Amino acid sequence: FLNNALTPLILYSKIEQIAEFFVKNPSKILILLFCDFSSGKNGNFYDSFYEASFKSLEFDPLRDRAHFGVVLNSSLARKFNLHQIGQIRIFGRLEKNSNLN
């Protein structure tokens, strides 16, 4: 829990990192945000996403259901259909007994 509280977001810079996440966590959900800090166009996207990832620890303290990640590289973001700064996509599958179904 403490590690999740200290780093509620994971920075993804390579497609291999995301692929490895799904190999190790086939039943978990990955929520990705596309940010580009060099453009200055992030608005409150990152801050709101960070807050949401931290707040989600109340319901999923061990990150058993979902992980939150950030992609900063636009070419990597496009590979996951993240085309606009601030866009969020959810990847993974929901189990039949999930509360989200």
Biotite code that builds the C-alpha atoms (Angstrom):
import biotite.structure as struc

atoms = struc.array([
    struc.Atom([0.000, 0.000, 0.000], chain_id="A", res_id=1, res_name="PHE", atom_name="CA", element="C"),
    struc.Atom([2.734, 2.448, 0.939], chain_id="A", res_id=2, res_name="LEU", atom_name="CA", element="C"),
    struc.Atom([4.460, 2.097, -2.435], chain_id="A", res_id=3, res_name="ASN", atom_name="CA", element="C"),
    struc.Atom([1.137, 2.726, -4.195], chain_id="A", res_id=4, res_name="ASN", atom_name="CA", element="C"),
    struc.Atom([0.512, 5.798, -2.047], chain_id="A", res_id=5, res_name="ALA", atom_name="CA", element="C"),
    struc.Atom([3.975, 7.206, -2.754], chain_id="A", res_id=6, res_name="LEU", atom_name="CA", element="C"),
    struc.Atom([3.751, 6.578, -6.503], chain_id="A", res_id=7, res_name="THR", atom_name="CA", element="C"),
    struc.Atom([0.084, 6.364, -7.522], chain_id="A", res_id=8, res_name="PRO", atom_name="CA", element="C"),
    struc.Atom([0.986, 6.860, -11.210], chain_id="A", res_id=9, res_name="LEU", atom_name="CA", element="C"),
    struc.Atom([3.331, 4.837, -13.396], chain_id="A", res_id=10, res_name="ILE", atom_name="CA", element="C"),
    struc.Atom([5.237, 6.589, -16.179], chain_id="A", res_id=11, res_name="LEU", atom_name="CA", element="C"),
    struc.Atom([5.311, 4.539, -19.381], chain_id="A", res_id=12, res_name="TYR", atom_name="CA", element="C"),
    struc.Atom([7.931, 5.495, -21.952], chain_id="A", res_id=13, res_name="SER", atom_name="CA", element="C"),
    struc.Atom([8.164, 2.260, -23.983], chain_id="A", res_id=14, res_name="LYS", atom_name="CA", element="C"),
    struc.Atom([5.586, -0.047, -25.493], chain_id="A", res_id=15, res_name="ILE", atom_name="CA", element="C"),
    struc.Atom([7.429, -2.983, -23.895], chain_id="A", res_id=16, res_name="GLU", atom_name="CA", element="C"),
    struc.Atom([6.616, -1.633, -20.431], chain_id="A", res_id=17, res_name="GLN", atom_name="CA", element="C"),
    struc.Atom([2.897, -1.657, -21.187], chain_id="A", res_id=18, res_name="ILE", atom_name="CA", element="C"),
    struc.Atom([3.098, -5.116, -22.763], chain_id="A", res_id=19, res_name="ALA", atom_name="CA", element="C"),
    struc.Atom([4.938, -6.370, -19.674], chain_id="A", res_id=20, res_name="GLU", atom_name="CA", element="C"),
    struc.Atom([2.209, -4.923, -17.452], chain_id="A", res_id=21, res_name="PHE", atom_name="CA", element="C"),
    struc.Atom([-0.431, -7.035, -19.216], chain_id="A", res_id=22, res_name="PHE", atom_name="CA", element="C"),
    struc.Atom([1.738, -10.169, -19.207], chain_id="A", res_id=23, res_name="VAL", atom_name="CA", element="C"),
    struc.Atom([2.212, -9.862, -15.447], chain_id="A", res_id=24, res_name="LYS", atom_name="CA", element="C"),
    struc.Atom([-1.338, -8.625, -14.744], chain_id="A", res_id=25, res_name="ASN", atom_name="CA", element="C"),
    struc.Atom([-3.691, -10.202, -17.308], chain_id="A", res_id=26, res_name="PRO", atom_name="CA", element="C"),
    struc.Atom([-6.849, -9.498, -15.321], chain_id="A", res_id=27, res_name="SER", atom_name="CA", element="C"),
    struc.Atom([-6.076, -5.917, -14.270], chain_id="A", res_id=28, res_name="LYS", atom_name="CA", element="C"),
    struc.Atom([-7.198, -2.695, -15.861], chain_id="A", res_id=29, res_name="ILE", atom_name="CA", element="C"),
    struc.Atom([-4.758, -0.023, -17.010], chain_id="A", res_id=30, res_name="LEU", atom_name="CA", element="C"),
    struc.Atom([-5.977, 3.565, -17.180], chain_id="A", res_id=31, res_name="ILE", atom_name="CA", element="C"),
    struc.Atom([-3.674, 5.701, -19.343], chain_id="A", res_id=32, res_name="LEU", atom_name="CA", element="C"),
    struc.Atom([-3.442, 9.479, -19.653], chain_id="A", res_id=33, res_name="LEU", atom_name="CA", element="C"),
    struc.Atom([-1.547, 11.256, -22.428], chain_id="A", res_id=34, res_name="PHE", atom_name="CA", element="C"),
    struc.Atom([0.365, 14.336, -21.221], chain_id="A", res_id=35, res_name="CYS", atom_name="CA", element="C"),
    struc.Atom([2.956, 16.505, -22.904], chain_id="A", res_id=36, res_name="ASP", atom_name="CA", element="C"),
    struc.Atom([4.628, 18.785, -20.389], chain_id="A", res_id=37, res_name="PHE", atom_name="CA", element="C"),
    struc.Atom([6.805, 20.419, -23.045], chain_id="A", res_id=38, res_name="SER", atom_name="CA", element="C"),
    struc.Atom([3.756, 21.850, -24.829], chain_id="A", res_id=39, res_name="SER", atom_name="CA", element="C"),
    struc.Atom([2.316, 23.648, -21.817], chain_id="A", res_id=40, res_name="GLY", atom_name="CA", element="C"),
    struc.Atom([-1.164, 22.480, -22.857], chain_id="A", res_id=41, res_name="LYS", atom_name="CA", element="C"),
    struc.Atom([-1.842, 20.036, -20.025], chain_id="A", res_id=42, res_name="ASN", atom_name="CA", element="C"),
    struc.Atom([-4.218, 22.292, -18.145], chain_id="A", res_id=43, res_name="GLY", atom_name="CA", element="C"),
    struc.Atom([-5.412, 20.477, -15.057], chain_id="A", res_id=44, res_name="ASN", atom_name="CA", element="C"),
    struc.Atom([-5.425, 17.050, -16.737], chain_id="A", res_id=45, res_name="PHE", atom_name="CA", element="C"),
    struc.Atom([-2.369, 15.698, -14.948], chain_id="A", res_id=46, res_name="TYR", atom_name="CA", element="C"),
    struc.Atom([-3.318, 17.120, -11.553], chain_id="A", res_id=47, res_name="ASP", atom_name="CA", element="C"),
    struc.Atom([-6.860, 15.735, -11.791], chain_id="A", res_id=48, res_name="SER", atom_name="CA", element="C"),
    struc.Atom([-5.615, 12.335, -12.969], chain_id="A", res_id=49, res_name="PHE", atom_name="CA", element="C"),
    struc.Atom([-3.036, 12.204, -10.175], chain_id="A", res_id=50, res_name="TYR", atom_name="CA", element="C"),
    struc.Atom([-5.724, 13.061, -7.631], chain_id="A", res_id=51, res_name="GLU", atom_name="CA", element="C"),
    struc.Atom([-8.063, 10.391, -9.036], chain_id="A", res_id=52, res_name="ALA", atom_name="CA", element="C"),
    struc.Atom([-5.322, 7.755, -8.914], chain_id="A", res_id=53, res_name="SER", atom_name="CA", element="C"),
    struc.Atom([-4.538, 8.646, -5.321], chain_id="A", res_id=54, res_name="PHE", atom_name="CA", element="C"),
    struc.Atom([-8.230, 8.731, -4.348], chain_id="A", res_id=55, res_name="LYS", atom_name="CA", element="C"),
    struc.Atom([-8.764, 5.288, -5.906], chain_id="A", res_id=56, res_name="SER", atom_name="CA", element="C"),
    struc.Atom([-6.489, 3.822, -3.235], chain_id="A", res_id=57, res_name="LEU", atom_name="CA", element="C"),
    struc.Atom([-9.409, 4.151, -0.808], chain_id="A", res_id=58, res_name="GLU", atom_name="CA", element="C"),
    struc.Atom([-11.217, 1.443, -2.773], chain_id="A", res_id=59, res_name="PHE", atom_name="CA", element="C"),
    struc.Atom([-8.249, -0.497, -4.177], chain_id="A", res_id=60, res_name="ASP", atom_name="CA", element="C"),
    struc.Atom([-5.314, 0.010, -1.767], chain_id="A", res_id=61, res_name="PRO", atom_name="CA", element="C"),
    struc.Atom([-3.214, -2.828, -3.185], chain_id="A", res_id=62, res_name="LEU", atom_name="CA", element="C"),
    struc.Atom([-3.997, -2.012, -6.824], chain_id="A", res_id=63, res_name="ARG", atom_name="CA", element="C"),
    struc.Atom([-5.685, -5.387, -7.284], chain_id="A", res_id=64, res_name="ASP", atom_name="CA", element="C"),
    struc.Atom([-8.102, -4.023, -9.891], chain_id="A", res_id=65, res_name="ARG", atom_name="CA", element="C"),
    struc.Atom([-6.573, -1.099, -11.735], chain_id="A", res_id=66, res_name="ALA", atom_name="CA", element="C"),
    struc.Atom([-3.336, 0.781, -12.296], chain_id="A", res_id=67, res_name="HIS", atom_name="CA", element="C"),
    struc.Atom([-2.986, 4.368, -13.432], chain_id="A", res_id=68, res_name="PHE", atom_name="CA", element="C"),
    struc.Atom([-0.333, 5.310, -15.953], chain_id="A", res_id=69, res_name="GLY", atom_name="CA", element="C"),
    struc.Atom([0.900, 8.332, -17.863], chain_id="A", res_id=70, res_name="VAL", atom_name="CA", element="C"),
    struc.Atom([2.355, 8.443, -21.380], chain_id="A", res_id=71, res_name="VAL", atom_name="CA", element="C"),
    struc.Atom([4.444, 11.508, -22.234], chain_id="A", res_id=72, res_name="LEU", atom_name="CA", element="C"),
    struc.Atom([5.676, 10.457, -25.677], chain_id="A", res_id=73, res_name="ASN", atom_name="CA", element="C"),
    struc.Atom([3.247, 11.355, -28.477], chain_id="A", res_id=74, res_name="SER", atom_name="CA", element="C"),
    struc.Atom([4.346, 8.515, -30.771], chain_id="A", res_id=75, res_name="SER", atom_name="CA", element="C"),
    struc.Atom([3.784, 5.963, -28.005], chain_id="A", res_id=76, res_name="LEU", atom_name="CA", element="C"),
    struc.Atom([0.471, 7.595, -27.135], chain_id="A", res_id=77, res_name="ALA", atom_name="CA", element="C"),
    struc.Atom([-0.726, 7.252, -30.740], chain_id="A", res_id=78, res_name="ARG", atom_name="CA", element="C"),
    struc.Atom([-0.053, 3.499, -30.610], chain_id="A", res_id=79, res_name="LYS", atom_name="CA", element="C"),
    struc.Atom([-2.732, 3.340, -27.916], chain_id="A", res_id=80, res_name="PHE", atom_name="CA", element="C"),
    struc.Atom([-5.163, 5.675, -29.712], chain_id="A", res_id=81, res_name="ASN", atom_name="CA", element="C"),
    struc.Atom([-4.324, 8.584, -27.439], chain_id="A", res_id=82, res_name="LEU", atom_name="CA", element="C"),
    struc.Atom([-4.281, 11.468, -29.899], chain_id="A", res_id=83, res_name="HIS", atom_name="CA", element="C"),
    struc.Atom([-5.070, 14.532, -27.786], chain_id="A", res_id=84, res_name="GLN", atom_name="CA", element="C"),
    struc.Atom([-3.315, 15.840, -24.709], chain_id="A", res_id=85, res_name="ILE", atom_name="CA", element="C"),
    struc.Atom([-5.459, 15.014, -21.702], chain_id="A", res_id=86, res_name="GLY", atom_name="CA", element="C"),
    struc.Atom([-7.113, 12.034, -23.382], chain_id="A", res_id=87, res_name="GLN", atom_name="CA", element="C"),
    struc.Atom([-7.666, 8.979, -21.179], chain_id="A", res_id=88, res_name="ILE", atom_name="CA", element="C"),
    struc.Atom([-8.185, 5.382, -22.288], chain_id="A", res_id=89, res_name="ARG", atom_name="CA", element="C"),
    struc.Atom([-8.991, 2.308, -20.250], chain_id="A", res_id=90, res_name="ILE", atom_name="CA", element="C"),
    struc.Atom([-7.424, -1.008, -21.231], chain_id="A", res_id=91, res_name="PHE", atom_name="CA", element="C"),
    struc.Atom([-8.081, -4.477, -19.883], chain_id="A", res_id=92, res_name="GLY", atom_name="CA", element="C"),
    struc.Atom([-11.017, -6.672, -19.214], chain_id="A", res_id=93, res_name="ARG", atom_name="CA", element="C"),
    struc.Atom([-13.647, -6.806, -16.526], chain_id="A", res_id=94, res_name="LEU", atom_name="CA", element="C"),
    struc.Atom([-14.140, -10.052, -14.685], chain_id="A", res_id=95, res_name="GLU", atom_name="CA", element="C"),
    struc.Atom([-17.645, -11.473, -14.472], chain_id="A", res_id=96, res_name="LYS", atom_name="CA", element="C"),
    struc.Atom([-17.854, -10.858, -10.721], chain_id="A", res_id=97, res_name="ASN", atom_name="CA", element="C"),
    struc.Atom([-16.402, -7.344, -10.917], chain_id="A", res_id=98, res_name="SER", atom_name="CA", element="C"),
    struc.Atom([-18.262, -4.479, -9.273], chain_id="A", res_id=99, res_name="ASN", atom_name="CA", element="C"),
    struc.Atom([-17.741, -2.513, -12.490], chain_id="A", res_id=100, res_name="LEU", atom_name="CA", element="C"),
    struc.Atom([-19.910, -4.825, -14.629], chain_id="A", res_id=101, res_name="ASN", atom_name="CA", element="C"),
])
